[in-house]
Amino acid sequence: MTRKRKGEVPVLREVVARDAVPARAKPLPNLDLFADAANGIPDPNALRTELAAELTRRIEEYAHHAARDMERKLVDRLHHELPSIIERTLRDHFAKK
């Protein structure tokens, strides 16, 4: 788990309990019968495990990038809108007096 700055929104993988997610899928029975290392045919279960690990890594990487991009867009939008928000709030406040 990464360290969070105060007030930072948690990432989904940081708030979902790992024990609530099923462990890695069990090997499928009899797939190893198709493996033939001598002829360059690897064990399908090993390929399945490698594929799952790579997909998990990519998904986490893309989710991290997407969250960082969203945060950057939000900050940019707030920087752009903040002056008008302040101006409108001050105007409304002093118009009531």
Summary of the structure (lengths in Angstrom):
residues: 97
radius of gyration: 25.0
end to end distance: 50.9
largest distance: 87.9
contacts: 165
relative contact order: 0.08
helix: 68%
strand: 2%
